[in-house]
Amino acid sequence: MKRILRIFSVEIFALYLVSEMTRGIIFERGNQDIFLVGAALALASLLARPIINLLLLPLNLVTFGFFRWVSNAVTLFLVDMVLTQITINSFYFGGFSSAFFNFPSLSFPAGVFSYIAFSLPISFITSFIYWLID
């Protein structure tokens, strides 16, 4: 039960951060739907992602796990197909600049690349949080 609550809270936090940092992920009723979408993403992470990872195992072995984010993109696509509370349009990141590093602005049209673009920051955030927890 603790594992499910941890996955649920981490997915909600990652969705919130990504929706604040980027444009293109639309929740029907705003922040209220983040909890529902986070629950669906956590459920998909527990049930569908192991099957997807098993199907992508040869690709992950050849690339030493580099394409693990593909399973996150497929999971995000499945949640978008099932729920009407979330809509993923084109990806837009306005960029970020500081004294130490500079991220340029990125934009992808609606489609496969937008799911991939949204899955990357979600997977980075969740991986970082799990690293902090462990």
N, C-alpha and C positions, 0 to 999 in steps of 0.2 A: 504494500500500500504506500509506503514511503517513496518507493521508486516511481510509482505512477504520479504521485503528487509533485515529486521533484521534476519529472519530465513535463508535466502540465504547467508548472510555474515557470520553468525555463523557456518553454515554447511561447507562452504568453508574453514574457518579457522580451524575447527576441522579436516576436511579431510587432510589439509596440515600438521597439527601437527602430526596426526597419521601416515601419510606417511613418515614423517621425523623420527619419533621415532621407527617405526617398519619396518620390511621387509615382503613382501608378497602381498601388495596391489600395483598393477602395473597400471599406467596410460599410455595409448598408446603413446601420444605425450608429456609426462612429465607434467609440471606444467600448460600447456595450457588447458589440459583436466580437471583439478581440477574445473574450473569454470563451465563446462558443467555438470560434475558429481555432483557438489554442487547444481546446479539448479535442477537437477533431484531428488536429495535427499531431497531438500526443497519442491519440488512439491509432492513427495511421502509422506513427513512428513505432509503436509497439507491435502492430499486426502486419502492416504491409511492407515496411522497410526491410525486415529480415528476408522476406521473400524476394524483394527487389535486389537486395545485396547478394543473395544467392544466385540470382540470374545474371548479375553483373560481375560475378566472381572472376571469370577469366580475364575480363578487361581490367579489373582491379589488380589482379596478380601481375599482369604484364606491365602495368603502369605504376606498380608499387603503391596502390591505394590512391593515386591522384584523381581518379574519376569517381570517388566515393560521393562527391557532391551531386552526381547524376541521380542517385537514389533520393536525395533531398528534393531535387527538381521534380521527379516523378511523384513523390509524395505530395508536394505542394500542388501539382496538377490534379491529382486525385481528390484532394480536399476542395479545390476550386470547382471540380466537376460535381461533387456531391452537394456542397452547400451553396445556397443562393445569397448568403450574407457576405460573401467575399467575391470581389471581381478583380482580376489582375489584368490591367491594361498595359500600356507601354511603360517601360522602366525609365525613370529619369532620376539621376543623382546630380545635384547641383555642384558638387565638388567641395573640397575642403583644403584649406591652406593654413599652415602654421610655420613656425620658425624651423621645425625639424623636418617636415615632409609636406608634400603637395600631392593631393589627389585631384586629377582633372575631372571635369564634369563628364558624365556618361549618359547615353540615351540609346535605348533599344526599342524597336517597334513591338507591338503586341504579337505574341506568338511564342515559339519555343525559346527564343533568346531572352524574352522577358522572364519566363519561369526560371531559366538558368541564372539570370542576373539577380533575381530575388532570392534564389536558393543559396547563393554564395554568401551574402552577409548574414542570412539566418544561420547557416552552418558555422560560419566563423564565430558568431556571437554565442551560439549554443556550445560549441567546442571550448571557447574561452571560459564560459561559466562552469562547465563540467570540469575543466582543468583547475579552476579556482576552488571548486567544492572538494575535489579529491586531493 
